[in-house]
Amino acid sequence: APHVLLLDNEALYKRCVEDLKILTPSYRDLNGLVCRAMTGVTTSLRLPGQLNADLRKLATNLVPFPRLKFFIPGYAPLSVNKRYENANLIKDLFSPKNMLAACDPKRGVYLTCACIFRGKNLSMREIDHQLNQLQTRDSAYFVEWIPNNVKTAACDIPPPEDEGEQSGTFMGNNTAVTDIFTRLLDQFRRMYSKRAFAHWYYGEGMDEMEFGEAETNIRDMMTEYEVYTREDEVEEDDGGYQDYEEDGSRDSY
């Protein structure tokens, strides 16, 4: 797949309990959050708008390297009682409390991200201004060697009535996704050490070596994410970044 949207059951359950105050979420509640995120991602495929971004354009703008293609999704508003101005909507989109994957983006840095907005009377000039302010204020959480790394799209058709007059969908390519894979690898090792459920895979033709290869591939991908967590490590990998900054060609936020 050219890109992967990580939707985590743990995060979905937490959003239902803590934000929507649903103490015993049902599958309908959890799937409702998934539907909101997916309809937001595909908005520009289905509806007209000021700035459209189809899935191909998203992949082009959000995947800087072939293996770094795992996105943290977010959505706002989660609560039907919230009404937004642009600044508050953007603030919530980047908040860990609105993420639908169980990791904290502040533990990593954003390589790229995208915000898709829905609602009447959207001012893209104001949205871009608010995003620039956020990037300037929280510059430590955005890599400097990818200029203009926030993709925006807007649709004039408002979201369903129960979601307010404006809504936003967020996708972030953040190095903190390694926390999710670390947790999955730990769960995998504990089960595979007992060969639990392995017979189902053997029955489908998988070889035991393929399990080891899959684990190695995930570890290699995690290492690649970690390499780009700090700017100084990237500059050591490729000295061209220093020249890129010195010649003044890099845009400032």
N, C-alpha and C positions, 0 to 999 in steps of 0.2 A: 504494500500500500504506500502511496506517496506521502501520506501523513496519517497520524493516529490520534484520536481524541480520547484521552483517558477519563473514564467515568468510574468512580470508585464507590462501591456499595457502602463502605465505612463513612465516606464523606456525605453521601446522599442521606444516610440515616441520621448523621449528626445535624445536617441542615434542617431536616424535618423536626427533630426533637428540640434543638436550640433556637432556631429562627422561626419556624412555623408553629412551634408549640404543640406538635402532634406527638404525644407521649408514646404511642404504640403505632408507628407508621405501618401502613399496609403496602402491598406491592403497587397498588394504584397510586399511592402517595409518592413512592420512590420513582415509579415510571413517569409520573407527572413532571418531576424535575428533569428527567432525561429528555422528555418531549420538549420542554421549554428550551433546553440547550440546543437540541438538534434542529428545532424549527428556527431558532435564531441563526444558527450556522448556515442554514439553507435559505434564509430570507431572500437574498439577492437572486437566487435561482428561480424563485417562485413569484416575486413581487417586484414592481418597478421602484426605482429610487434615484436619489441624487447621485450617489456613488455606489456602483455595484462591484462586488468582488466574488466571482465564482470560485469553486473549489480549486480549479487549476491555478488561478491567480493567488489564492491563499497559500497553496503549496510553494509557488514560486517565491513569495515574499516571506514566508515563515520558516522555510527549511534551508538554513545556510550551508549545511553539510548533509550528505545523503542519509546518514544513520541518525542524525539528530532531528527526528521528525515526530516526537511525542509531545502533545499539547495538553496543558492544564486548562480545562474549561471553567467558565464562571458565568453567572447570570444575575441580573438585577432588574426589577425588584423580585426578591424571593417572597416577600410578604405582600399580600393584596392591599394592605393598608398604607403602603408607602407611596408618596407622590414626589417626583423628582424635579429639580433643576439640573441643568447639564453638569455643573460642578459636582454635585452630590452623586449623580449617577456614575460619573467617571470614578469618583473616590470609592464607591461601593464595588464597582467592577474589578478594581485592583485589590480589594480587601480579601484577606484569607477567609473571612467569614462568608464570602459568596462563592468560594471555589468549590467545584464538584469533584475534586480529587484530593485524597487525604495526604497533602503535603503542604508545607509552609513556604510560599515563594520567597520569603525574606531569608531563607536559608541558602538561597542561590541567587543567580542573576538572570535577568531576561536577555536572551539572545535576540528574540523578536517577539512581537505580539500583535494581535488584531482586536479591534473593537467594532462591533456591528450594532448600529443604533436603529431603533424603530420609533416613529411618532410624528405627529404633525408639528410644523413650525420648528423643525430642527435647524439650528444655525451651525453649519460646518465650520465657519470662521471661529465661533465661540468654542466649539468642541476642540478644534485644533489648538486654540489658545490654552484651554484648560489642560490638554494633554502635554503641551510644551512646558507648562508650569509644573506639572507633576513630574515630568522627566528631569527637569532642572532641580527640583526640590529633592527627589529621590534618585539622583544620578548614580549613587553607589549600587543601585539594584539594576542598572542597565549597562550593558557593555558599551564602551566608547568606540570600539573599532567597527561597529555596524551603524552608520549614521541613518537617521530617519527610520528607525526600526519598529515604529508603531504604524500598522496598517489600519485605515478606517474605512467604513462603509456605512451608508445611511439609506433608510427606506422611509418614504413619506407616509406609508400606510401604518396606522397605529396598531399596537398589539391588541389581543383580546381584552374586553372590558375588565375582566377580573385581574389583569396585570397592570392596570394604570394607563396613563396617557402616553408614557414613554417607557421604553425598556432597552436594555443593552445586553449583548452577548460578548463574552470575552474568551479569547484563546491565547495562551501564553506558552512560548517555547522557553521554559525556565530550567536551569540546571538542577533545581531542587527535585525534579522528577526521579532522580536517582534514589531518593528516600522510598518511593513506591516500589522500585525494583529491588532495593535492598530487603524490604519487608517480604516481597514475593519470593525472593531467593531463599530467605530463611524458612518460610513455610514449605517451599519445595524440598529443601534439604531434609527437613524433619520427616516429611512423608516418604520421600524416595529412599531414605536410609532403611525404611521398613518395606520398601517396594509396594507401598499402599497404592492401590488403583492402577498399578503399572500393567497388570495383565490385560486391561482393556486396550492399552496402547500397543502391547505386543500382538494382541489379536488382530489389530488393524495393519500390522506389518512393520511397525516401528522397531528399530534395533536399539539395544541398550546404549550403544555409543552415541546415538542421536540425542539422548537426554544430556549427556556430558557436553556435546557440541552446542546444544541450545544454551546451557548454563554459561559456557565460555563466551558465546556471542553476546549474551546479556552483560556479562562482566566487561567485555571489551567496549560495548556501547556506553556503559556507565563511566568507564575510564575516559572515554572521549568527551563526555559531558563535563567531567571534572577538570579536564585540561583547560577548558574554556571558561571555568568559573572565575578565574582571576586574570585580569588584563596583562599582568606582568608575565604570566606563563605563555600567553598568546604571543607576546612580543618576542619571547625567547624562541618560540617555534618558527616565527617568520619575521625577520628584521625589517621587512618592507613596511610594517605598520608605522614605524618611527618616521620613515621618509614620507609616508602618506600624511602624517600630521604636520611635518615641517613645511611641506610645500603649500600648506594652507587650503588644500582642496577639500578637507573634511568639513561638512556643514556643522554648525553649532546649533544647539537646541534653543 
